Amino acid sequence: MKRLAIVLSVIAVTLPAMATEKASLDKGKELFTSSQLATNGKSCNMCHPNGKGLFKAAGYDDETLGNIINQCIKNPLASTALDSNSVEMKSLLQYIKSLDSSTKR
Ligand code: HEC
């Protein structure tokens, strides 16, 4: 009986965690290139094609970079700032941090 309770609680803890999407580079790239973060149909990629010009920003710390990303979400994309712990923000950070000088213009 005790074992069953343990098994059930493990399932109860694991299922929601599996349903929650994890931050990833792919997700970051998808958010960067699509207009899903915007309310005006724009995307990050329209102004920063393939991350060009952003390779310097890859070296910023998460807080600084997150604030800049949110400025670009609030102004050019006319949308609301992302929470720093959100899957979206973590994914965008991963994507921008993956850029290097080969994307230099
Ligand atoms: C309408 C054009 C536009 C859009 C759309 C846009 N940005 Fe920007 N972004 C700018 C401009 C202009 C700057 C400041 C000049 C620069 O550094 O290129 C900037 C700066 C940045 C920087 C800092 C670059 C640096 O070296 O300091 C980052 C990072 C950035 N944007 C990310 C994003 C992300 C992520 C999105 C989508 C959520 C986005 N931008 C959407 C125009 C845009």
Backbone and ligand atoms as CSV (ligand in chain L), in Angstrom:
chain,resi,resn,atom,element,x,y,z
A,1,MET,N,N,0.832,-1.205,0.000
A,1,MET,CA,C,0.000,0.000,0.000
A,1,MET,C,C,0.865,1.253,0.000
A,2,LYS,N,N,1.908,1.198,0.808
A,2,LYS,CA,C,2.805,2.343,0.856
A,2,LYS,C,C,3.511,2.532,-0.496
A,3,ARG,N,N,3.860,1.366,-1.080
A,3,ARG,CA,C,4.542,1.448,-2.386
A,3,ARG,C,C,3.649,2.081,-3.435
A,4,LEU,N,N,2.372,1.689,-3.411
A,4,LEU,CA,C,1.434,2.251,-4.378
A,4,LEU,C,C,1.356,3.773,-4.228
A,5,ALA,N,N,1.335,4.196,-2.966
A,5,ALA,CA,C,1.269,5.638,-2.708
A,5,ALA,C,C,2.512,6.332,-3.277
A,6,ILE,N,N,3.645,5.683,-3.131
A,6,ILE,CA,C,4.884,6.290,-3.656
A,6,ILE,C,C,4.826,6.356,-5.181
A,7,VAL,N,N,4.407,5.236,-5.802
A,7,VAL,CA,C,4.320,5.208,-7.267
A,7,VAL,C,C,3.359,6.291,-7.760
A,8,LEU,N,N,2.205,6.399,-7.113
A,8,LEU,CA,C,1.219,7.394,-7.536
A,8,LEU,C,C,1.764,8.812,-7.385
A,9,SER,N,N,2.475,9.079,-6.297
A,9,SER,CA,C,2.965,10.445,-6.124
A,9,SER,C,C,4.077,10.757,-7.118
A,10,VAL,N,N,4.849,9.735,-7.485
A,10,VAL,CA,C,5.885,9.967,-8.505
A,10,VAL,C,C,5.209,10.329,-9.829
A,11,ILE,N,N,4.145,9.608,-10.178
A,11,ILE,CA,C,3.416,9.911,-11.419
A,11,ILE,C,C,2.828,11.319,-11.356
A,12,ALA,N,N,2.254,11.661,-10.203
A,12,ALA,CA,C,1.612,12.966,-10.054
A,12,ALA,C,C,2.626,14.101,-10.223
A,13,VAL,N,N,3.857,13.850,-9.818
A,13,VAL,CA,C,4.883,14.896,-9.926
A,13,VAL,C,C,5.460,14.933,-11.344
A,14,THR,N,N,5.586,13.757,-11.960
A,14,THR,CA,C,6.254,13.680,-13.258
A,14,THR,C,C,5.378,14.147,-14.421
A,15,LEU,N,N,4.098,13.795,-14.397
A,15,LEU,CA,C,3.233,14.127,-15.535
A,15,LEU,C,C,3.193,15.613,-15.879
A,16,PRO,N,N,2.907,16.499,-14.902
A,16,PRO,CA,C,2.868,17.915,-15.267
A,16,PRO,C,C,4.211,18.404,-15.779
A,17,ALA,N,N,5.308,17.876,-15.220
A,17,ALA,CA,C,6.639,18.289,-15.657
A,17,ALA,C,C,6.859,17.901,-17.111
A,18,MET,N,N,6.336,16.736,-17.522
A,18,MET,CA,C,6.486,16.310,-18.904
A,18,MET,C,C,5.653,17.156,-19.847
A,19,ALA,N,N,4.502,17.630,-19.359
A,19,ALA,CA,C,3.617,18.420,-20.201
A,19,ALA,C,C,4.192,19.823,-20.428
A,20,THR,N,N,4.988,20.298,-19.482
A,20,THR,CA,C,5.546,21.645,-19.603
A,20,THR,C,C,6.676,21.643,-20.618
A,21,GLU,N,N,6.620,22.577,-21.529
A,21,GLU,CA,C,7.643,22.640,-22.551
A,21,GLU,C,C,8.938,23.174,-21.974
A,22,LYS,N,N,10.029,22.586,-22.384
A,22,LYS,CA,C,11.330,23.024,-21.890
A,22,LYS,C,C,11.914,24.091,-22.814
A,23,ALA,N,N,12.705,24.976,-22.234
A,23,ALA,CA,C,13.406,25.979,-23.029
A,23,ALA,C,C,14.425,25.269,-23.915
A,24,SER,N,N,14.556,25.715,-25.145
A,24,SER,CA,C,15.544,25.111,-26.031
A,24,SER,C,C,15.987,26.106,-27.097
A,25,LEU,N,N,17.111,25.773,-27.689
A,25,LEU,CA,C,17.655,26.578,-28.777
A,25,LEU,C,C,16.672,26.622,-29.948
A,26,ASP,N,N,16.087,25.471,-30.284
A,26,ASP,CA,C,15.135,25.407,-31.393
A,26,ASP,C,C,13.933,26.299,-31.149
A,27,LYS,N,N,13.445,26.232,-29.908
A,27,LYS,CA,C,12.297,27.063,-29.541
A,27,LYS,C,C,12.675,28.545,-29.651
A,28,GLY,N,N,13.891,28.882,-29.211
A,28,GLY,CA,C,14.362,30.259,-29.295
A,28,GLY,C,C,14.424,30.741,-30.730
A,29,LYS,N,N,14.912,29.882,-31.616
A,29,LYS,CA,C,15.024,30.239,-33.022
A,29,LYS,C,C,13.632,30.419,-33.641
A,30,GLU,N,N,12.731,29.531,-33.229
A,30,GLU,CA,C,11.355,29.608,-33.738
A,30,GLU,C,C,10.703,30.934,-33.300
A,31,LEU,N,N,10.887,31.296,-32.012
A,31,LEU,CA,C,10.312,32.545,-31.510
A,31,LEU,C,C,10.946,33.743,-32.211
A,32,PHE,N,N,12.236,33.644,-32.490
A,32,PHE,CA,C,12.978,34.745,-33.105
A,32,PHE,C,C,12.511,34.991,-34.540
A,33,THR,N,N,12.235,33.909,-35.242
A,33,THR,CA,C,11.926,34.049,-36.673
A,33,THR,C,C,10.427,34.163,-36.967
A,34,SER,N,N,9.584,33.803,-36.004
A,34,SER,CA,C,8.142,33.893,-36.263
A,34,SER,C,C,7.590,35.158,-35.622
A,35,SER,N,N,6.338,35.452,-35.893
A,35,SER,CA,C,5.741,36.668,-35.319
A,35,SER,C,C,4.901,36.351,-34.095
A,36,GLN,N,N,5.084,35.135,-33.512
A,36,GLN,CA,C,4.202,34.756,-32.400
A,36,GLN,C,C,4.373,35.575,-31.134
A,37,LEU,N,N,5.501,36.278,-30.979
A,37,LEU,CA,C,5.663,37.121,-29.792
A,37,LEU,C,C,5.053,38.510,-30.004
A,38,ALA,N,N,4.704,38.818,-31.243
A,38,ALA,CA,C,4.278,40.179,-31.585
A,38,ALA,C,C,2.769,40.330,-31.651
A,39,THR,N,N,2.319,41.587,-31.498
A,39,THR,CA,C,0.894,41.853,-31.724
A,39,THR,C,C,0.710,42.568,-33.060
A,40,ASN,N,N,1.828,42.817,-33.764
A,40,ASN,CA,C,1.731,43.585,-35.008
A,40,ASN,C,C,2.298,42.838,-36.207
A,41,GLY,N,N,2.454,41.524,-36.059
A,41,GLY,CA,C,2.898,40.718,-37.203
A,41,GLY,C,C,4.397,40.780,-37.474
A,42,LYS,N,N,5.143,41.528,-36.642
A,42,LYS,CA,C,6.590,41.609,-36.888
A,42,LYS,C,C,7.324,40.479,-36.178
A,43,SER,N,N,8.578,40.246,-36.591
A,43,SER,CA,C,9.410,39.263,-35.901
A,43,SER,C,C,10.773,39.878,-35.642
A,44,CYS,N,N,11.484,39.302,-34.683
A,44,CYS,CA,C,12.855,39.748,-34.398
A,44,CYS,C,C,13.680,39.677,-35.685
A,45,ASN,N,N,13.429,38.613,-36.441
A,45,ASN,CA,C,14.220,38.326,-37.631
A,45,ASN,C,C,14.104,39.397,-38.710
A,46,MET,N,N,12.998,40.156,-38.702
A,46,MET,CA,C,12.821,41.201,-39.710
A,46,MET,C,C,13.889,42.280,-39.549
A,47,CYS,N,N,14.291,42.571,-38.315
A,47,CYS,CA,C,15.294,43.611,-38.067
A,47,CYS,C,C,16.679,43.029,-37.821
A,48,HIS,N,N,16.730,41.796,-37.371
A,48,HIS,CA,C,18.015,41.144,-37.077
A,48,HIS,C,C,18.065,39.829,-37.851
A,49,PRO,N,N,18.149,39.880,-39.209
A,49,PRO,CA,C,18.062,38.640,-39.998
A,49,PRO,C,C,19.099,37.597,-39.568
A,50,ASN,N,N,18.627,36.416,-39.212
A,50,ASN,CA,C,19.479,35.315,-38.733
A,50,ASN,C,C,20.399,35.738,-37.594
A,51,GLY,N,N,19.952,36.717,-36.818
A,51,GLY,CA,C,20.742,37.157,-35.672
A,51,GLY,C,C,21.911,38.050,-36.048
A,52,LYS,N,N,21.958,38.481,-37.300
A,52,LYS,CA,C,23.077,39.329,-37.740
A,52,LYS,C,C,23.178,40.570,-36.862
A,53,GLY,N,N,24.389,40.908,-36.465
A,53,GLY,CA,C,24.616,42.088,-35.640
A,53,GLY,C,C,24.404,41.837,-34.155
A,54,LEU,N,N,23.899,40.675,-33.791
A,54,LEU,CA,C,23.616,40.409,-32.377
A,54,LEU,C,C,24.708,39.590,-31.703
A,55,PHE,N,N,25.753,39.247,-32.447
A,55,PHE,CA,C,26.756,38.353,-31.847
A,55,PHE,C,C,27.426,38.976,-30.627
A,56,LYS,N,N,27.504,40.324,-30.592
A,56,LYS,CA,C,28.107,40.978,-29.439
A,56,LYS,C,C,27.223,40.775,-28.204
A,57,ALA,N,N,25.921,40.838,-28.443
A,57,ALA,CA,C,24.963,40.690,-27.353
A,57,ALA,C,C,25.020,39.288,-26.749
A,58,ALA,N,N,25.560,38.316,-27.485
A,58,ALA,CA,C,25.672,36.950,-26.982
A,58,ALA,C,C,26.559,36.912,-25.733
A,59,GLY,N,N,27.411,37.913,-25.580
A,59,GLY,CA,C,28.316,37.943,-24.429
A,59,GLY,C,C,27.751,38.678,-23.216
A,60,TYR,N,N,26.569,39.295,-23.356
A,60,TYR,CA,C,25.989,40.000,-22.210
A,60,TYR,C,C,25.505,38.995,-21.168
A,61,ASP,N,N,25.372,39.467,-19.902
A,61,ASP,CA,C,24.795,38.553,-18.902
A,61,ASP,C,C,23.279,38.471,-19.125
A,62,ASP,N,N,22.674,37.413,-18.572
A,62,ASP,CA,C,21.260,37.125,-18.827
A,62,ASP,C,C,20.344,38.294,-18.509
A,63,GLU,N,N,20.645,38.988,-17.407
A,63,GLU,CA,C,19.745,40.067,-17.001
A,63,GLU,C,C,19.786,41.225,-17.994
A,64,THR,N,N,20.998,41.608,-18.382
A,64,THR,CA,C,21.160,42.699,-19.346
A,64,THR,C,C,20.502,42.326,-20.674
A,65,LEU,N,N,20.837,41.127,-21.145
A,65,LEU,CA,C,20.298,40.687,-22.431
A,65,LEU,C,C,18.781,40.551,-22.371
A,66,GLY,N,N,18.284,40.015,-21.254
A,66,GLY,CA,C,16.833,39.877,-21.093
A,66,GLY,C,C,16.126,41.219,-21.149
A,67,ASN,N,N,16.725,42.235,-20.524
A,67,ASN,CA,C,16.125,43.569,-20.548
A,67,ASN,C,C,16.091,44.135,-21.963
A,68,ILE,N,N,17.162,43.918,-22.718
A,68,ILE,CA,C,17.204,44.421,-24.099
A,68,ILE,C,C,16.154,43.692,-24.941
A,69,ILE,N,N,16.082,42.358,-24.765
A,69,ILE,CA,C,15.098,41.579,-25.520
A,69,ILE,C,C,13.693,42.108,-25.219
A,70,ASN,N,N,13.431,42.363,-23.933
A,70,ASN,CA,C,12.100,42.869,-23.573
A,70,ASN,C,C,11.838,44.252,-24.157
A,71,GLN,N,N,12.873,45.091,-24.279
A,71,GLN,CA,C,12.684,46.389,-24.928
A,71,GLN,C,C,12.248,46.171,-26.369
A,72,CYS,N,N,12.902,45.224,-27.043
A,72,CYS,CA,C,12.547,44.963,-28.444
A,72,CYS,C,C,11.168,44.315,-28.541
A,73,ILE,N,N,10.746,43.572,-27.528
A,73,ILE,CA,C,9.404,42.979,-27.562
A,73,ILE,C,C,8.354,44.065,-27.312
A,74,LYS,N,N,8.653,44.976,-26.386
A,74,LYS,CA,C,7.662,46.010,-26.045
A,74,LYS,C,C,7.523,47.041,-27.152
A,75,ASN,N,N,8.661,47.459,-27.738
A,75,ASN,CA,C,8.580,48.516,-28.736
A,75,ASN,C,C,8.358,47.990,-30.151
A,76,PRO,N,N,9.403,47.457,-30.815
A,76,PRO,CA,C,9.163,47.017,-32.198
A,76,PRO,C,C,8.020,46.000,-32.345
A,77,LEU,N,N,7.882,45.079,-31.376
A,77,LEU,CA,C,6.858,44.040,-31.544
A,77,LEU,C,C,5.522,44.412,-30.886
A,78,ALA,N,N,5.493,45.582,-30.241
A,78,ALA,CA,C,4.259,46.089,-29.628
A,78,ALA,C,C,3.573,45.062,-28.725
A,79,SER,N,N,4.389,44.350,-27.935
A,79,SER,CA,C,3.821,43.308,-27.084
A,79,SER,C,C,4.285,43.485,-25.636
A,80,THR,N,N,3.946,42.515,-24.783
A,80,THR,CA,C,4.292,42.651,-23.368
A,80,THR,C,C,5.578,41.899,-23.040
A,81,ALA,N,N,6.346,42.481,-22.118
A,81,ALA,CA,C,7.625,41.911,-21.709
A,81,ALA,C,C,7.440,40.482,-21.207
A,82,LEU,N,N,8.449,39.660,-21.468
A,82,LEU,CA,C,8.427,38.267,-20.999
A,82,LEU,C,C,9.004,38.188,-19.594
A,83,ASP,N,N,8.477,37.255,-18.798
A,83,ASP,CA,C,9.039,36.977,-17.484
A,83,ASP,C,C,10.426,36.357,-17.679
A,84,SER,N,N,11.368,36.751,-16.823
A,84,SER,CA,C,12.736,36.247,-17.011
A,84,SER,C,C,12.837,34.736,-16.814
A,85,ASN,N,N,11.845,34.141,-16.129
A,85,ASN,CA,C,11.874,32.687,-15.927
A,85,ASN,C,C,11.034,31.924,-16.935
A,86,SER,N,N,10.428,32.635,-17.897
A,86,SER,CA,C,9.543,31.945,-18.834
A,86,SER,C,C,10.341,31.108,-19.825
A,87,VAL,N,N,9.695,30.074,-20.330
A,87,VAL,CA,C,10.310,29.222,-21.345
A,87,VAL,C,C,10.701,30.072,-22.552
A,88,GLU,N,N,9.839,31.037,-22.886
A,88,GLU,CA,C,10.104,31.887,-24.056
A,88,GLU,C,C,11.407,32.685,-23.872
A,89,MET,N,N,11.529,33.361,-22.718
A,89,MET,CA,C,12.732,34.172,-22.496
A,89,MET,C,C,13.969,33.284,-22.435
A,90,LYS,N,N,13.881,32.167,-21.720
A,90,LYS,CA,C,15.046,31.283,-21.610
A,90,LYS,C,C,15.467,30.766,-22.987
A,91,SER,N,N,14.482,30.479,-23.843
A,91,SER,CA,C,14.783,29.976,-25.175
A,91,SER,C,C,15.428,31.064,-26.034
A,92,LEU,N,N,14.895,32.290,-25.950
A,92,LEU,CA,C,15.485,33.393,-26.724
A,92,LEU,C,C,16.924,33.654,-26.277
A,93,LEU,N,N,17.162,33.588,-24.964
A,93,LEU,CA,C,18.524,33.777,-24.459
A,93,LEU,C,C,19.451,32.708,-25.033
A,94,GLN,N,N,18.969,31.466,-25.041
A,94,GLN,CA,C,19.799,30.373,-25.587
A,94,GLN,C,C,20.133,30.634,-27.048
A,95,TYR,N,N,19.116,31.078,-27.800
A,95,TYR,CA,C,19.342,31.306,-29.231
A,95,TYR,C,C,20.371,32.417,-29.437
A,96,ILE,N,N,20.178,33.546,-28.759
A,96,ILE,CA,C,21.084,34.682,-28.965
A,96,ILE,C,C,22.492,34.336,-28.490
A,97,LYS,N,N,22.587,33.561,-27.408
A,97,LYS,CA,C,23.906,33.165,-26.916
A,97,LYS,C,C,24.592,32.164,-27.847
A,98,SER,N,N,23.821,31.562,-28.744
A,98,SER,CA,C,24.424,30.612,-29.682
A,98,SER,C,C,25.053,31.333,-30.873
A,99,LEU,N,N,24.767,32.640,-31.009
A,99,LEU,CA,C,25.302,33.386,-32.147
A,99,LEU,C,C,26.781,33.672,-31.904
A,100,ASP,N,N,27.570,33.624,-32.947
A,100,ASP,CA,C,28.975,33.978,-32.779
A,100,ASP,C,C,29.384,34.903,-33.916
A,101,SER,N,N,30.677,35.172,-33.999
A,101,SER,CA,C,31.122,36.188,-34.948
A,101,SER,C,C,30.901,35.777,-36.405
A,102,SER,N,N,30.526,34.509,-36.649
A,102,SER,CA,C,30.227,34.131,-38.024
A,102,SER,C,C,28.926,34.792,-38.478
A,103,THR,N,N,28.147,35.316,-37.516
A,103,THR,CA,C,26.921,36.030,-37.888
A,103,THR,C,C,27.174,37.543,-37.903
A,104,LYS,N,N,28.455,37.904,-37.802
A,104,LYS,CA,C,28.818,39.321,-37.817
A,104,LYS,C,C,28.570,39.898,-39.215
A,105,ARG,N,N,28.103,41.120,-39.255
A,105,ARG,CA,C,27.890,41.715,-40.549
A,105,ARG,C,C,28.978,42.723,-40.857
L,1,HEC,C1,C,11.719,47.049,-35.833
L,1,HEC,C2,C,13.050,46.486,-35.727
L,1,HEC,C3,C,13.375,45.555,-34.553
L,1,HEC,C4,C,12.733,44.415,-34.188
L,1,HEC,C5,C,11.476,43.822,-34.782
L,1,HEC,C6,C,13.517,43.841,-33.103
L,1,HEC,N1,N,14.599,44.628,-32.841
L,1,HEC,FE1,FE,16.125,44.194,-31.549
L,1,HEC,N2,N,16.989,45.973,-31.981
L,1,HEC,C7,C,16.507,46.901,-32.895
L,1,HEC,C8,C,17.348,48.086,-32.851
L,1,HEC,C9,C,17.176,49.330,-33.724
L,1,HEC,C10,C,18.340,47.836,-31.866
L,1,HEC,C11,C,19.464,48.767,-31.393
L,1,HEC,C12,C,20.548,48.853,-32.389
L,1,HEC,C13,C,21.307,47.559,-32.475
L,1,HEC,O1,O,22.041,47.217,-31.533
L,1,HEC,O2,O,21.175,46.838,-33.503
L,1,HEC,C14,C,18.088,46.496,-31.361
L,1,HEC,C15,C,18.891,45.864,-30.430
L,1,HEC,C16,C,18.745,44.552,-30.042
L,1,HEC,C17,C,19.678,43.829,-29.209
L,1,HEC,C18,C,20.980,44.378,-28.618
L,1,HEC,C19,C,22.124,44.329,-29.603
L,1,HEC,C20,C,23.417,44.803,-28.988
L,1,HEC,O3,O,24.483,44.500,-29.548
L,1,HEC,O4,O,23.400,45.450,-27.937
L,1,HEC,C21,C,19.166,42.570,-29.046
L,1,HEC,C22,C,19.791,41.417,-28.264
L,1,HEC,C23,C,17.907,42.516,-29.777
L,1,HEC,N3,N,17.702,43.722,-30.376
L,1,HEC,C24,C,17.086,41.410,-29.834
L,1,HEC,C25,C,15.825,41.416,-30.433
L,1,HEC,C26,C,14.871,40.348,-30.271
L,1,HEC,C27,C,15.094,39.063,-29.479
L,1,HEC,C28,C,13.770,40.717,-30.978
L,1,HEC,C29,C,12.457,39.968,-31.069
L,1,HEC,C30,C,11.803,39.683,-29.799
L,1,HEC,C31,C,14.052,42.000,-31.595
L,1,HEC,N4,N,15.310,42.394,-31.214
L,1,HEC,C32,C,13.196,42.672,-32.443
L,1,HEC,C33,C,15.453,46.728,-33.747
L,1,HEC,C34,C,14.540,45.691,-33.705
